Amino acid sequence: MDDLRRRVQHFTAGTWQEQTSAVRDEAGRLLAHVDQHGGAVNVSDPRFAFRRVRLDGMPFSWHSEARSIYTTWRPYAHTGQDPRQ
């Protein structure tokens, strides 16, 4: 948690250069969540999509789920343009 707070602080202050605000935004959201839940991650929150996993295979839907994660967090990757510009 200290590392996440440090990241947010340095990126926000501009002492660290960021290519995209995704790292700072994600760290900030996680810190807010943990603060709201007594210093822990609420593993029952459906937004995290926690589920049982196996070591010997991926879930059937993993390929479409991975594509969705990638395009949600990097929507500009296909065009080479950062949407903040």
PyMOL Python script that loads the backbone (N, CA, C, O; Angstrom):
from pymol import cmd

cmd.read_pdbstr("""\
ATOM      1  N   MET A   1       0.828  -1.179   0.000  1.00  0.00           N
ATOM      2  CA  MET A   1       0.000   0.000   0.000  1.00  0.00           C
ATOM      3  C   MET A   1       0.882   1.256   0.000  1.00  0.00           C
ATOM      4  O   MET A   1       0.567   2.257  -0.644  1.00  0.00           O
ATOM      5  N   ASP A   2       1.979   1.176   0.729  1.00  0.00           N
ATOM      6  CA  ASP A   2       2.881   2.331   0.749  1.00  0.00           C
ATOM      7  C   ASP A   2       3.439   2.620  -0.639  1.00  0.00           C
ATOM      8  O   ASP A   2       3.571   3.779  -1.032  1.00  0.00           O
ATOM      9  N   ASP A   3       3.766   1.559  -1.383  1.00  0.00           N
ATOM     10  CA  ASP A   3       4.298   1.728  -2.727  1.00  0.00           C
ATOM     11  C   ASP A   3       3.251   2.377  -3.638  1.00  0.00           C
ATOM     12  O   ASP A   3       3.581   3.253  -4.437  1.00  0.00           O
ATOM     13  N   LEU A   4       1.996   1.950  -3.517  1.00  0.00           N
ATOM     14  CA  LEU A   4       0.944   2.543  -4.334  1.00  0.00           C
ATOM     15  C   LEU A   4       0.749   4.021  -4.001  1.00  0.00           C
ATOM     16  O   LEU A   4       0.576   4.846  -4.899  1.00  0.00           O
ATOM     17  N   ARG A   5       0.779   4.348  -2.727  1.00  0.00           N
ATOM     18  CA  ARG A   5       0.643   5.753  -2.325  1.00  0.00           C
ATOM     19  C   ARG A   5       1.805   6.580  -2.870  1.00  0.00           C
ATOM     20  O   ARG A   5       1.615   7.713  -3.312  1.00  0.00           O
ATOM     21  N   ARG A   6       2.998   6.011  -2.837  1.00  0.00           N
ATOM     22  CA  ARG A   6       4.185   6.694  -3.348  1.00  0.00           C
ATOM     23  C   ARG A   6       4.050   6.922  -4.850  1.00  0.00           C
ATOM     24  O   ARG A   6       4.387   8.000  -5.339  1.00  0.00           O
ATOM     25  N   ARG A   7       3.567   5.933  -5.586  1.00  0.00           N
ATOM     26  CA  ARG A   7       3.374   6.083  -7.028  1.00  0.00           C
ATOM     27  C   ARG A   7       2.407   7.216  -7.336  1.00  0.00           C
ATOM     28  O   ARG A   7       2.692   8.082  -8.164  1.00  0.00           O
ATOM     29  N   VAL A   8       1.264   7.203  -6.666  1.00  0.00           N
ATOM     30  CA  VAL A   8       0.260   8.236  -6.895  1.00  0.00           C
ATOM     31  C   VAL A   8       0.851   9.606  -6.591  1.00  0.00           C
ATOM     32  O   VAL A   8       0.664  10.554  -7.354  1.00  0.00           O
ATOM     33  N   GLN A   9       1.561   9.706  -5.482  1.00  0.00           N
ATOM     34  CA  GLN A   9       2.143  10.985  -5.074  1.00  0.00           C
ATOM     35  C   GLN A   9       3.140  11.492  -6.116  1.00  0.00           C
ATOM     36  O   GLN A   9       3.074  12.656  -6.512  1.00  0.00           O
ATOM     37  N   HIS A  10       4.056  10.642  -6.564  1.00  0.00           N
ATOM     38  CA  HIS A  10       5.083  11.075  -7.520  1.00  0.00           C
ATOM     39  C   HIS A  10       4.502  11.398  -8.892  1.00  0.00           C
ATOM     40  O   HIS A  10       4.899  12.386  -9.511  1.00  0.00           O
ATOM     41  N   PHE A  11       3.563  10.578  -9.379  1.00  0.00           N
ATOM     42  CA  PHE A  11       2.951  10.865 -10.671  1.00  0.00           C
ATOM     43  C   PHE A  11       2.114  12.135 -10.611  1.00  0.00           C
ATOM     44  O   PHE A  11       2.156  12.946 -11.536  1.00  0.00           O
ATOM     45  N   THR A  12       1.356  12.317  -9.538  1.00  0.00           N
ATOM     46  CA  THR A  12       0.511  13.501  -9.393  1.00  0.00           C
ATOM     47  C   THR A  12       1.349  14.764  -9.294  1.00  0.00           C
ATOM     48  O   THR A  12       1.012  15.786  -9.892  1.00  0.00           O
ATOM     49  N   ALA A  13       2.450  14.697  -8.534  1.00  0.00           N
ATOM     50  CA  ALA A  13       3.325  15.857  -8.353  1.00  0.00           C
ATOM     51  C   ALA A  13       4.178  16.139  -9.590  1.00  0.00           C
ATOM     52  O   ALA A  13       4.724  17.233  -9.736  1.00  0.00           O
ATOM     53  N   GLY A  14       4.289  15.156 -10.475  1.00  0.00           N
ATOM     54  CA  GLY A  14       5.110  15.346 -11.668  1.00  0.00           C
ATOM     55  C   GLY A  14       6.569  14.998 -11.479  1.00  0.00           C
ATOM     56  O   GLY A  14       7.372  15.213 -12.388  1.00  0.00           O
ATOM     57  N   THR A  15       6.941  14.461 -10.313  1.00  0.00           N
ATOM     58  CA  THR A  15       8.340  14.073 -10.108  1.00  0.00           C
ATOM     59  C   THR A  15       8.682  12.811 -10.889  1.00  0.00           C
ATOM     60  O   THR A  15       9.849  12.562 -11.191  1.00  0.00           O
ATOM     61  N   TRP A  16       7.677  12.019 -11.214  1.00  0.00           N
ATOM     62  CA  TRP A  16       7.845  10.870 -12.114  1.00  0.00           C
ATOM     63  C   TRP A  16       7.054  11.162 -13.377  1.00  0.00           C
ATOM     64  O   TRP A  16       5.924  11.646 -13.312  1.00  0.00           O
ATOM     65  N   GLN A  17       7.644  10.869 -14.514  1.00  0.00           N
ATOM     66  CA  GLN A  17       6.957  11.099 -15.784  1.00  0.00           C
ATOM     67  C   GLN A  17       6.105   9.882 -16.111  1.00  0.00           C
ATOM     68  O   GLN A  17       6.564   8.743 -16.020  1.00  0.00           O
ATOM     69  N   GLU A  18       4.874  10.133 -16.487  1.00  0.00           N
ATOM     70  CA  GLU A  18       3.991   9.023 -16.859  1.00  0.00           C
ATOM     71  C   GLU A  18       3.650   9.123 -18.339  1.00  0.00           C
ATOM     72  O   GLU A  18       3.471  10.215 -18.880  1.00  0.00           O
ATOM     73  N   GLN A  19       3.566   7.971 -18.979  1.00  0.00           N
ATOM     74  CA  GLN A  19       3.191   7.912 -20.385  1.00  0.00           C
ATOM     75  C   GLN A  19       1.672   7.928 -20.534  1.00  0.00           C
ATOM     76  O   GLN A  19       1.132   8.402 -21.533  1.00  0.00           O
ATOM     77  N   THR A  20       1.004   7.402 -19.520  1.00  0.00           N
ATOM     78  CA  THR A  20      -0.451   7.369 -19.480  1.00  0.00           C
ATOM     79  C   THR A  20      -0.855   7.453 -18.017  1.00  0.00           C
ATOM     80  O   THR A  20      -0.091   7.056 -17.137  1.00  0.00           O
ATOM     81  N   SER A  21      -2.036   7.962 -17.754  1.00  0.00           N
ATOM     82  CA  SER A  21      -2.486   8.086 -16.363  1.00  0.00           C
ATOM     83  C   SER A  21      -3.015   6.770 -15.806  1.00  0.00           C
ATOM     84  O   SER A  21      -3.465   6.732 -14.661  1.00  0.00           O
ATOM     85  N   ALA A  22      -2.972   5.692 -16.583  1.00  0.00           N
ATOM     86  CA  ALA A  22      -3.571   4.421 -16.165  1.00  0.00           C
ATOM     87  C   ALA A  22      -2.984   3.902 -14.856  1.00  0.00           C
ATOM     88  O   ALA A  22      -3.735   3.445 -13.995  1.00  0.00           O
ATOM     89  N   VAL A  23      -1.673   3.960 -14.682  1.00  0.00           N
ATOM     90  CA  VAL A  23      -1.045   3.436 -13.458  1.00  0.00           C
ATOM     91  C   VAL A  23      -1.510   4.237 -12.254  1.00  0.00           C
ATOM     92  O   VAL A  23      -1.904   3.673 -11.233  1.00  0.00           O
ATOM     93  N   ARG A  24      -1.462   5.560 -12.382  1.00  0.00           N
ATOM     94  CA  ARG A  24      -1.886   6.424 -11.274  1.00  0.00           C
ATOM     95  C   ARG A  24      -3.370   6.254 -10.978  1.00  0.00           C
ATOM     96  O   ARG A  24      -3.766   6.174  -9.815  1.00  0.00           O
ATOM     97  N   ASP A  25      -4.186   6.197 -12.014  1.00  0.00           N
ATOM     98  CA  ASP A  25      -5.626   6.043 -11.817  1.00  0.00           C
ATOM     99  C   ASP A  25      -5.965   4.715 -11.149  1.00  0.00           C
ATOM    100  O   ASP A  25      -6.768   4.669 -10.217  1.00  0.00           O
ATOM    101  N   GLU A  26      -5.350   3.635 -11.632  1.00  0.00           N
ATOM    102  CA  GLU A  26      -5.626   2.320 -11.058  1.00  0.00           C
ATOM    103  C   GLU A  26      -5.163   2.247  -9.610  1.00  0.00           C
ATOM    104  O   GLU A  26      -5.877   1.718  -8.758  1.00  0.00           O
ATOM    105  N   ALA A  27      -3.974   2.772  -9.323  1.00  0.00           N
ATOM    106  CA  ALA A  27      -3.473   2.771  -7.951  1.00  0.00           C
ATOM    107  C   ALA A  27      -4.402   3.578  -7.047  1.00  0.00           C
ATOM    108  O   ALA A  27      -4.695   3.166  -5.924  1.00  0.00           O
ATOM    109  N   GLY A  28      -4.861   4.719  -7.535  1.00  0.00           N
ATOM    110  CA  GLY A  28      -5.774   5.545  -6.748  1.00  0.00           C
ATOM    111  C   GLY A  28      -7.089   4.847  -6.444  1.00  0.00           C
ATOM    112  O   GLY A  28      -7.608   4.934  -5.331  1.00  0.00           O
ATOM    113  N   ARG A  29      -7.627   4.147  -7.449  1.00  0.00           N
ATOM    114  CA  ARG A  29      -8.883   3.413  -7.229  1.00  0.00           C
ATOM    115  C   ARG A  29      -8.693   2.288  -6.216  1.00  0.00           C
ATOM    116  O   ARG A  29      -9.542   2.078  -5.349  1.00  0.00           O
ATOM    117  N   LEU A  30      -7.583   1.569  -6.327  1.00  0.00           N
ATOM    118  CA  LEU A  30      -7.342   0.487  -5.373  1.00  0.00           C
ATOM    119  C   LEU A  30      -7.156   1.042  -3.959  1.00  0.00           C
ATOM    120  O   LEU A  30      -7.692   0.485  -3.001  1.00  0.00           O
ATOM    121  N   LEU A  31      -6.409   2.126  -3.825  1.00  0.00           N
ATOM    122  CA  LEU A  31      -6.233   2.730  -2.499  1.00  0.00           C
ATOM    123  C   LEU A  31      -7.568   3.190  -1.917  1.00  0.00           C
ATOM    124  O   LEU A  31      -7.819   3.003  -0.727  1.00  0.00           O
ATOM    125  N   ALA A  32      -8.415   3.782  -2.735  1.00  0.00           N
ATOM    126  CA  ALA A  32      -9.738   4.224  -2.247  1.00  0.00           C
ATOM    127  C   ALA A  32     -10.567   3.028  -1.809  1.00  0.00           C
ATOM    128  O   ALA A  32     -11.235   3.081  -0.776  1.00  0.00           O
ATOM    129  N   HIS A  33     -10.530   1.946  -2.587  1.00  0.00           N
ATOM    130  CA  HIS A  33     -11.280   0.740  -2.240  1.00  0.00           C
ATOM    131  C   HIS A  33     -10.809   0.170  -0.910  1.00  0.00           C
ATOM    132  O   HIS A  33     -11.616  -0.146  -0.036  1.00  0.00           O
ATOM    133  N   VAL A  34      -9.499   0.043  -0.767  1.00  0.00           N
ATOM    134  CA  VAL A  34      -8.932  -0.523   0.467  1.00  0.00           C
ATOM    135  C   VAL A  34      -9.273   0.367   1.666  1.00  0.00           C
ATOM    136  O   VAL A  34      -9.593  -0.138   2.743  1.00  0.00           O
ATOM    137  N   ASP A  35      -9.205   1.686   1.483  1.00  0.00           N
ATOM    138  CA  ASP A  35      -9.563   2.598   2.576  1.00  0.00           C
ATOM    139  C   ASP A  35     -11.029   2.424   2.984  1.00  0.00           C
ATOM    140  O   ASP A  35     -11.363   2.511   4.166  1.00  0.00           O
ATOM    141  N   GLN A  36     -11.900   2.180   2.003  1.00  0.00           N
ATOM    142  CA  GLN A  36     -13.327   2.011   2.288  1.00  0.00           C
ATOM    143  C   GLN A  36     -13.650   0.677   2.946  1.00  0.00           C
ATOM    144  O   GLN A  36     -14.730   0.514   3.513  1.00  0.00           O
ATOM    145  N   HIS A  37     -12.726  -0.283   2.878  1.00  0.00           N
ATOM    146  CA  HIS A  37     -12.987  -1.622   3.404  1.00  0.00           C
ATOM    147  C   HIS A  37     -12.007  -2.017   4.506  1.00  0.00           C
ATOM    148  O   HIS A  37     -11.567  -3.164   4.587  1.00  0.00           O
ATOM    149  N   GLY A  38     -11.679  -1.052   5.342  1.00  0.00           N
ATOM    150  CA  GLY A  38     -10.886  -1.334   6.527  1.00  0.00           C
ATOM    151  C   GLY A  38      -9.481  -1.858   6.250  1.00  0.00           C
ATOM    152  O   GLY A  38      -8.963  -2.670   7.017  1.00  0.00           O
ATOM    153  N   GLY A  39      -8.863  -1.406   5.169  1.00  0.00           N
ATOM    154  CA  GLY A  39      -7.489  -1.805   4.878  1.00  0.00           C
ATOM    155  C   GLY A  39      -7.371  -3.118   4.133  1.00  0.00           C
ATOM    156  O   GLY A  39      -6.281  -3.685   4.060  1.00  0.00           O
ATOM    157  N   ALA A  40      -8.474  -3.619   3.574  1.00  0.00           N
ATOM    158  CA  ALA A  40      -8.445  -4.906   2.873  1.00  0.00           C
ATOM    159  C   ALA A  40      -9.174  -4.788   1.536  1.00  0.00           C
ATOM    160  O   ALA A  40      -9.929  -3.845   1.298  1.00  0.00           O
ATOM    161  N   VAL A  41      -8.931  -5.757   0.686  1.00  0.00           N
ATOM    162  CA  VAL A  41      -9.660  -5.852  -0.567  1.00  0.00           C
ATOM    163  C   VAL A  41     -10.920  -6.663  -0.306  1.00  0.00           C
ATOM    164  O   VAL A  41     -10.853  -7.753   0.262  1.00  0.00           O
ATOM    165  N   ASN A  42     -12.052  -6.142  -0.712  1.00  0.00           N
ATOM    166  CA  ASN A  42     -13.330  -6.835  -0.560  1.00  0.00           C
ATOM    167  C   ASN A  42     -13.436  -7.866  -1.683  1.00  0.00           C
ATOM    168  O   ASN A  42     -13.869  -7.538  -2.788  1.00  0.00           O
ATOM    169  N   VAL A  43     -13.044  -9.106  -1.405  1.00  0.00           N
ATOM    170  CA  VAL A  43     -13.003 -10.133  -2.447  1.00  0.00           C
ATOM    171  C   VAL A  43     -14.388 -10.554  -2.922  1.00  0.00           C
ATOM    172  O   VAL A  43     -14.498 -11.264  -3.922  1.00  0.00           O
ATOM    173  N   SER A  44     -15.444 -10.140  -2.235  1.00  0.00           N
ATOM    174  CA  SER A  44     -16.792 -10.462  -2.698  1.00  0.00           C
ATOM    175  C   SER A  44     -17.338  -9.415  -3.662  1.00  0.00           C
ATOM    176  O   SER A  44     -18.434  -9.587  -4.195  1.00  0.00           O
ATOM    177  N   ASP A  45     -16.600  -8.341  -3.896  1.00  0.00           N
ATOM    178  CA  ASP A  45     -17.033  -7.295  -4.820  1.00  0.00           C
ATOM    179  C   ASP A  45     -16.985  -7.848  -6.243  1.00  0.00           C
ATOM    180  O   ASP A  45     -15.916  -8.242  -6.709  1.00  0.00           O
ATOM    181  N   PRO A  46     -18.126  -7.887  -6.943  1.00  0.00           N
ATOM    182  CA  PRO A  46     -18.154  -8.495  -8.280  1.00  0.00           C
ATOM    183  C   PRO A  46     -17.300  -7.757  -9.308  1.00  0.00           C
ATOM    184  O   PRO A  46     -16.972  -8.334 -10.345  1.00  0.00           O
ATOM    185  N   ARG A  47     -16.932  -6.505  -9.055  1.00  0.00           N
ATOM    186  CA  ARG A  47     -16.085  -5.789 -10.007  1.00  0.00           C
ATOM    187  C   ARG A  47     -14.715  -6.432 -10.156  1.00  0.00           C
ATOM    188  O   ARG A  47     -14.057  -6.250 -11.180  1.00  0.00           O
ATOM    189  N   PHE A  48     -14.275  -7.183  -9.149  1.00  0.00           N
ATOM    190  CA  PHE A  48     -12.970  -7.831  -9.228  1.00  0.00           C
ATOM    191  C   PHE A  48     -13.025  -9.163  -9.962  1.00  0.00           C
ATOM    192  O   PHE A  48     -11.997  -9.679 -10.400  1.00  0.00           O
ATOM    193  N   ALA A  49     -14.208  -9.712 -10.094  1.00  0.00           N
ATOM    194  CA  ALA A  49     -14.415 -10.970 -10.825  1.00  0.00           C
ATOM    195  C   ALA A  49     -13.519 -12.102 -10.311  1.00  0.00           C
ATOM    196  O   ALA A  49     -13.030 -12.912 -11.099  1.00  0.00           O
ATOM    197  N   PHE A  50     -13.305 -12.159  -9.000  1.00  0.00           N
ATOM    198  CA  PHE A  50     -12.546 -13.271  -8.427  1.00  0.00           C
ATOM    199  C   PHE A  50     -13.313 -14.566  -8.652  1.00  0.00           C
ATOM    200  O   PHE A  50     -14.540 -14.589  -8.552  1.00  0.00           O
ATOM    201  N   ARG A  51     -12.616 -15.612  -8.945  1.00  0.00           N
ATOM    202  CA  ARG A  51     -13.229 -16.930  -9.124  1.00  0.00           C
ATOM    203  C   ARG A  51     -12.172 -17.991  -8.879  1.00  0.00           C
ATOM    204  O   ARG A  51     -10.974 -17.708  -8.853  1.00  0.00           O
ATOM    205  N   ARG A  52     -12.635 -19.203  -8.702  1.00  0.00           N
ATOM    206  CA  ARG A  52     -11.698 -20.306  -8.491  1.00  0.00           C
ATOM    207  C   ARG A  52     -10.926 -20.548  -9.791  1.00  0.00           C
ATOM    208  O   ARG A  52     -11.469 -20.420 -10.888  1.00  0.00           O
ATOM    209  N   VAL A  53      -9.659 -20.897  -9.642  1.00  0.00           N
ATOM    210  CA  VAL A  53      -8.815 -21.192 -10.805  1.00  0.00           C
ATOM    211  C   VAL A  53      -8.118 -22.521 -10.602  1.00  0.00           C
ATOM    212  O   VAL A  53      -8.033 -23.048  -9.492  1.00  0.00           O
ATOM    213  N   ARG A  54      -7.622 -23.045 -11.714  1.00  0.00           N
ATOM    214  CA  ARG A  54      -6.835 -24.278 -11.665  1.00  0.00           C
ATOM    215  C   ARG A  54      -5.450 -23.969 -12.205  1.00  0.00           C
ATOM    216  O   ARG A  54      -5.276 -23.041 -12.996  1.00  0.00           O
ATOM    217  N   LEU A  55      -4.479 -24.737 -11.782  1.00  0.00           N
ATOM    218  CA  LEU A  55      -3.122 -24.540 -12.273  1.00  0.00           C
ATOM    219  C   LEU A  55      -2.888 -25.235 -13.608  1.00  0.00           C
ATOM    220  O   LEU A  55      -1.908 -24.938 -14.291  1.00  0.00           O
ATOM    221  N   ASP A  56      -3.766 -26.152 -13.989  1.00  0.00           N
ATOM    222  CA  ASP A  56      -3.526 -26.943 -15.204  1.00  0.00           C
ATOM    223  C   ASP A  56      -4.347 -26.485 -16.415  1.00  0.00           C
ATOM    224  O   ASP A  56      -4.429 -27.211 -17.406  1.00  0.00           O
ATOM    225  N   GLY A  57      -4.945 -25.315 -16.355  1.00  0.00           N
ATOM    226  CA  GLY A  57      -5.685 -24.833 -17.518  1.00  0.00           C
ATOM    227  C   GLY A  57      -6.340 -23.492 -17.279  1.00  0.00           C
ATOM    228  O   GLY A  57      -6.556 -23.073 -16.141  1.00  0.00           O
ATOM    229  N   MET A  58      -6.655 -22.820 -18.391  1.00  0.00           N
ATOM    230  CA  MET A  58      -7.318 -21.523 -18.308  1.00  0.00           C
ATOM    231  C   MET A  58      -8.831 -21.714 -18.413  1.00  0.00           C
ATOM    232  O   MET A  58      -9.291 -22.694 -18.999  1.00  0.00           O
ATOM    233  N   PRO A  59      -9.603 -20.786 -17.851  1.00  0.00           N
ATOM    234  CA  PRO A  59     -11.056 -20.855 -18.017  1.00  0.00           C
ATOM    235  C   PRO A  59     -11.425 -20.793 -19.501  1.00  0.00           C
ATOM    236  O   PRO A  59     -10.700 -20.193 -20.294  1.00  0.00           O
ATOM    237  N   PHE A  60     -12.527 -21.400 -19.873  1.00  0.00           N
ATOM    238  CA  PHE A  60     -12.983 -21.447 -21.255  1.00  0.00           C
ATOM    239  C   PHE A  60     -13.072 -20.051 -21.868  1.00  0.00           C
ATOM    240  O   PHE A  60     -12.704 -19.855 -23.026  1.00  0.00           O
ATOM    241  N   SER A  61     -13.552 -19.094 -21.103  1.00  0.00           N
ATOM    242  CA  SER A  61     -13.796 -17.746 -21.615  1.00  0.00           C
ATOM    243  C   SER A  61     -12.582 -16.819 -21.521  1.00  0.00           C
ATOM    244  O   SER A  61     -12.706 -15.619 -21.766  1.00  0.00           O
ATOM    245  N   TRP A  62     -11.409 -17.361 -21.169  1.00  0.00           N
ATOM    246  CA  TRP A  62     -10.267 -16.489 -20.906  1.00  0.00           C
ATOM    247  C   TRP A  62      -9.856 -15.643 -22.111  1.00  0.00           C
ATOM    248  O   TRP A  62      -9.514 -14.474 -21.938  1.00  0.00           O
ATOM    249  N   HIS A  63      -9.876 -16.188 -23.306  1.00  0.00           N
ATOM    250  CA  HIS A  63      -9.409 -15.421 -24.462  1.00  0.00           C
ATOM    251  C   HIS A  63     -10.267 -14.173 -24.696  1.00  0.00           C
ATOM    252  O   HIS A  63      -9.725 -13.096 -24.948  1.00  0.00           O
ATOM    253  N   SER A  64     -11.577 -14.300 -24.618  1.00  0.00           N
ATOM    254  CA  SER A  64     -12.430 -13.118 -24.806  1.00  0.00           C
ATOM    255  C   SER A  64     -12.310 -12.171 -23.613  1.00  0.00           C
ATOM    256  O   SER A  64     -12.375 -10.953 -23.778  1.00  0.00           O
ATOM    257  N   GLU A  65     -12.136 -12.723 -22.417  1.00  0.00           N
ATOM    258  CA  GLU A  65     -11.969 -11.879 -21.232  1.00  0.00           C
ATOM    259  C   GLU A  65     -10.662 -11.092 -21.322  1.00  0.00           C
ATOM    260  O   GLU A  65     -10.632  -9.899 -21.018  1.00  0.00           O
ATOM    261  N   ALA A  66      -9.599 -11.749 -21.732  1.00  0.00           N
ATOM    262  CA  ALA A  66      -8.302 -11.079 -21.875  1.00  0.00           C
ATOM    263  C   ALA A  66      -8.378  -9.980 -22.933  1.00  0.00           C
ATOM    264  O   ALA A  66      -7.822  -8.899 -22.737  1.00  0.00           O
ATOM    265  N   ARG A  67      -9.052 -10.239 -24.042  1.00  0.00           N
ATOM    266  CA  ARG A  67      -9.211  -9.227 -25.089  1.00  0.00           C
ATOM    267  C   ARG A  67      -9.956  -8.014 -24.535  1.00  0.00           C
ATOM    268  O   ARG A  67      -9.586  -6.873 -24.813  1.00  0.00           O
ATOM    269  N   SER A  68     -10.995  -8.262 -23.758  1.00  0.00           N
ATOM    270  CA  SER A  68     -11.777  -7.177 -23.174  1.00  0.00           C
ATOM    271  C   SER A  68     -10.934  -6.351 -22.203  1.00  0.00           C
ATOM    272  O   SER A  68     -11.011  -5.122 -22.203  1.00  0.00           O
ATOM    273  N   ILE A  69     -10.145  -7.012 -21.392  1.00  0.00           N
ATOM    274  CA  ILE A  69      -9.264  -6.307 -20.447  1.00  0.00           C
ATOM    275  C   ILE A  69      -8.274  -5.438 -21.216  1.00  0.00           C
ATOM    276  O   ILE A  69      -8.061  -4.273 -20.879  1.00  0.00           O
ATOM    277  N   TYR A  70      -7.678  -6.014 -22.240  1.00  0.00           N
ATOM    278  CA  TYR A  70      -6.681  -5.289 -23.028  1.00  0.00           C
ATOM    279  C   TYR A  70      -7.288  -4.060 -23.702  1.00  0.00           C
ATOM    280  O   TYR A  70      -6.712  -2.973 -23.641  1.00  0.00           O
ATOM    281  N   THR A  71      -8.423  -4.221 -24.333  1.00  0.00           N
ATOM    282  CA  THR A  71      -9.014  -3.090 -25.048  1.00  0.00           C
ATOM    283  C   THR A  71      -9.598  -2.053 -24.099  1.00  0.00           C
ATOM    284  O   THR A  71      -9.668  -0.875 -24.449  1.00  0.00           O
ATOM    285  N   THR A  72     -10.017  -2.463 -22.906  1.00  0.00           N
ATOM    286  CA  THR A  72     -10.517  -1.508 -21.924  1.00  0.00           C
ATOM    287  C   THR A  72      -9.387  -0.644 -21.383  1.00  0.00           C
ATOM    288  O   THR A  72      -9.546   0.570 -21.249  1.00  0.00           O
ATOM    289  N   TRP A  73      -8.258  -1.252 -21.075  1.00  0.00           N
ATOM    290  CA  TRP A  73      -7.145  -0.521 -20.467  1.00  0.00           C
ATOM    291  C   TRP A  73      -6.213   0.103 -21.483  1.00  0.00           C
ATOM    292  O   TRP A  73      -5.442   0.998 -21.136  1.00  0.00           O
ATOM    293  N   ARG A  74      -6.261  -0.341 -22.727  1.00  0.00           N
ATOM    294  CA  ARG A  74      -5.394   0.231 -23.759  1.00  0.00           C
ATOM    295  C   ARG A  74      -6.185   0.471 -25.037  1.00  0.00           C
ATOM    296  O   ARG A  74      -5.835  -0.074 -26.083  1.00  0.00           O
ATOM    297  N   PRO A  75      -7.235   1.268 -24.977  1.00  0.00           N
ATOM    298  CA  PRO A  75      -8.086   1.442 -26.155  1.00  0.00           C
ATOM    299  C   PRO A  75      -7.375   2.098 -27.327  1.00  0.00           C
ATOM    300  O   PRO A  75      -7.809   1.939 -28.468  1.00  0.00           O
ATOM    301  N   TYR A  76      -6.297   2.829 -27.079  1.00  0.00           N
ATOM    302  CA  TYR A  76      -5.581   3.513 -28.144  1.00  0.00           C
ATOM    303  C   TYR A  76      -4.501   2.651 -28.782  1.00  0.00           C
ATOM    304  O   TYR A  76      -3.863   3.081 -29.742  1.00  0.00           O
ATOM    305  N   ALA A  77      -4.284   1.443 -28.268  1.00  0.00           N
ATOM    306  CA  ALA A  77      -3.193   0.599 -28.764  1.00  0.00           C
ATOM    307  C   ALA A  77      -3.374   0.236 -30.233  1.00  0.00           C
ATOM    308  O   ALA A  77      -2.387   0.093 -30.955  1.00  0.00           O
ATOM    309  N   HIS A  78      -4.602   0.086 -30.683  1.00  0.00           N
ATOM    310  CA  HIS A  78      -4.839  -0.327 -32.060  1.00  0.00           C
ATOM    311  C   HIS A  78      -4.607   0.805 -33.053  1.00  0.00           C
ATOM    312  O   HIS A  78      -4.288   0.539 -34.212  1.00  0.00           O
ATOM    313  N   THR A  79      -4.756   2.056 -32.634  1.00  0.00           N
ATOM    314  CA  THR A  79      -4.587   3.182 -33.534  1.00  0.00           C
ATOM    315  C   THR A  79      -3.245   3.866 -33.332  1.00  0.00           C
ATOM    316  O   THR A  79      -2.819   4.669 -34.162  1.00  0.00           O
ATOM    317  N   GLY A  80      -2.576   3.547 -32.224  1.00  0.00           N
ATOM    318  CA  GLY A  80      -1.306   4.204 -31.925  1.00  0.00           C
ATOM    319  C   GLY A  80      -1.478   5.601 -31.370  1.00  0.00           C
ATOM    320  O   GLY A  80      -0.504   6.348 -31.277  1.00  0.00           O
ATOM    321  N   GLN A  81      -2.692   5.973 -30.998  1.00  0.00           N
ATOM    322  CA  GLN A  81      -2.942   7.307 -30.482  1.00  0.00           C
ATOM    323  C   GLN A  81      -3.408   7.226 -29.041  1.00  0.00           C
ATOM    324  O   GLN A  81      -4.224   6.379 -28.678  1.00  0.00           O
ATOM    325  N   ASP A  82      -2.882   8.111 -28.241  1.00  0.00           N
ATOM    326  CA  ASP A  82      -3.293   8.237 -26.850  1.00  0.00           C
ATOM    327  C   ASP A  82      -4.551   9.106 -26.825  1.00  0.00           C
ATOM    328  O   ASP A  82      -4.519  10.222 -27.344  1.00  0.00           O
ATOM    329  N   PRO A  83      -5.663   8.632 -26.237  1.00  0.00           N
ATOM    330  CA  PRO A  83      -6.913   9.389 -26.242  1.00  0.00           C
ATOM    331  C   PRO A  83      -6.834  10.707 -25.474  1.00  0.00           C
ATOM    332  O   PRO A  83      -7.718  11.549 -25.628  1.00  0.00           O
ATOM    333  N   ARG A  84      -5.803  10.911 -24.653  1.00  0.00           N
ATOM    334  CA  ARG A  84      -5.680  12.164 -23.896  1.00  0.00           C
ATOM    335  C   ARG A  84      -5.170  13.286 -24.784  1.00  0.00           C
ATOM    336  O   ARG A  84      -5.225  14.448 -24.382  1.00  0.00           O
ATOM    337  N   GLN A  85      -4.678  12.981 -25.968  1.00  0.00           N
ATOM    338  CA  GLN A  85      -4.103  14.007 -26.835  1.00  0.00           C
ATOM    339  C   GLN A  85      -5.147  14.622 -27.720  1.00  0.00           C
ATOM    340  O   GLN A  85      -4.838  15.507 -28.517  1.00  0.00           O
TER     341      GLN A  85
END
""", "prot")
cmd.dss("prot")
cmd.show_as("cartoon", "prot")
cmd.util.cbc("prot")
cmd.orient("prot")
